[in-house]
Amino acid sequence: MSSRIQPTAQVDETATIGDGTTVWDLAQIREDARLGSGCIVGRGAYVGPGVRIGDNVKLQNYALVYEPAVLADGVFVGPAAVFTNDHFPRSVDPEGRLKRGGDWEAVAVVVAEGASIGARSVCVAPVHIGRWALVAAGAVVTRDVPDFALVAGVPARRIGWVGRAGVRLAARDGESGVWECPETGELYDEKDGELVERA
């Protein structure tokens, strides 16, 4: 199955686009970016130079993924979400000269398998979003997010846990530190601020 790229999209000739990936109108994929198979890149989305994106990733309309971001398999990035890459952003240096690419060190937002980034949220690099975590719409993420964490607010703070289905987990009656997915029935154990799936 070949990729599908709309005529108004700009895909650099050095970018790699996996089988079955669709790139919609006005999206821009820069040089040396790598997208896996089965991805969807929405209208007006931006993928920076050298960005690494796994399989079955969805970038919704106008999502901005700046280099050197890394997105694992199954990641969802909502409309108009932004991944920054400059820890100390400035247009000019202390002498007033315009800064160029070599005048600063890009830092990454890394998103682990299955995580979802809500619409209009901002992930301020450097930051790591854990496996199957859920960042609420409009949140500003300034520190690492644990696996399965539900974070919201400005700055984002953990307000609960979610399972692989994306549904908020419920505390299991009579079992301290045990969480259950109301949709799948899967169980999770909480210890020292982390959540792990039961085998």
GIFEN-V832572 format. One record per pair of residues at least 12 apart in sequence whose C-alpha atoms are under 7 Angstrom apart, sorted by the first residue. I is the first residue (numbers start at 1). J is the second residue. If there is no record, write none. Layout:
BEGIN
i->{I I}
j->{J J}
END
This chain:
BEGIN
i->{1 1 2 2 3 3 3 3 3 3 4 4 4 5 5 5 6 6 6 8 8 9 9 9 9 9 9 10 10 10 10 11 11 11 12 12 12 14 14 15 15 15 15 15 16 16 16 16 17 17 17 18 18 18 19 19 20 20 21 21 21 21 22 22 22 23 23 23 24 24 24 25 25 26 26 27 27 27 27 27 28 28 28 29 29 29 30 30 30 31 31 32 32 33 33 33 33 33 34 34 34 34 35 35 35 36 36 36 37 37 38 38 39 39 39 39 40 40 40 41 41 41 42 42 42 42 43 43 44 44 45 45 45 45 45 46 46 46 46 47 47 47 48 48 48 49 50 50 51 51 51 51 52 52 52 53 53 53 54 54 54 55 55 56 56 57 57 57 57 58 58 58 59 59 59 60 60 60 61 61 62 62 63 63 63 63 63 63 64 64 64 64 65 65 66 66 66 67 67 68 68 68 69 69 69 70 70 70 71 71 71 72 72 72 73 73 74 74 75 75 75 75 76 76 76 77 77 77 78 78 78 79 79 80 80 81 81 81 81 81 82 82 82 83 83 83 83 84 84 84 85 85 85 85 86 86 86 87 87 107 107 108 108 108 109 109 109 109 109 110 110 110 111 111 111 112 112 112 113 113 114 114 115 115 115 115 115 116 116 116 116 117 117 117 118 118 118 118 119 119 120 120 121 121 121 121 122 122 122 123 123 123 124 124 127 127 127 128 128 129 129 129 130 130 130 130 131 131 132 132 132 132 133 133 133 133 133 133 134 134 134 135 135 135 136 136 139 139 139 139 139 140 140 140 140 141 141 142 146 147 148 148 148 148 149 149 150 163 167 169 169 170 177 177 177 178}
j->{19 20 19 20 17 18 19 20 21 22 21 22 23 22 23 24 23 24 25 25 26 23 24 25 26 27 28 26 27 28 29 28 29 30 29 30 31 31 32 30 31 32 33 34 32 33 34 35 34 35 36 35 36 37 37 38 37 38 37 38 39 40 39 40 41 40 41 42 41 42 43 43 44 43 44 42 43 44 45 46 45 46 47 46 47 48 47 48 49 49 50 49 50 48 49 50 51 52 50 51 52 53 52 53 54 53 54 55 55 56 55 56 55 56 57 58 57 58 59 58 59 60 59 60 61 62 61 62 61 62 59 61 62 63 64 62 63 64 65 64 65 66 65 66 67 67 67 68 67 68 69 70 69 70 71 70 71 72 71 72 73 73 74 73 74 73 74 75 76 75 76 77 76 77 78 77 78 79 79 80 79 80 77 78 79 80 81 82 80 81 82 83 82 83 83 84 85 85 108 106 107 108 108 109 110 109 110 111 110 111 112 111 112 113 113 114 113 114 113 114 115 116 115 116 117 116 117 118 117 118 119 119 120 119 120 118 119 120 121 122 121 122 123 109 122 123 124 123 124 125 106 107 108 125 106 107 125 107 125 125 126 125 126 127 123 125 126 127 128 127 128 129 128 129 130 129 130 131 131 132 131 132 130 131 132 133 134 132 133 134 135 134 135 136 135 136 137 138 137 138 137 138 137 138 139 140 139 140 141 140 141 142 141 142 142 143 144 144 145 144 145 146 145 146 147 148 147 148 147 148 163 164 146 147 148 149 150 162 149 150 151 150 151 152 151 152 152 153 154 155 156 153 154 155 156 155 156 155 194 195 161 162 163 195 161 162 162 181 181 181 182 182 189 190 191 190}
END
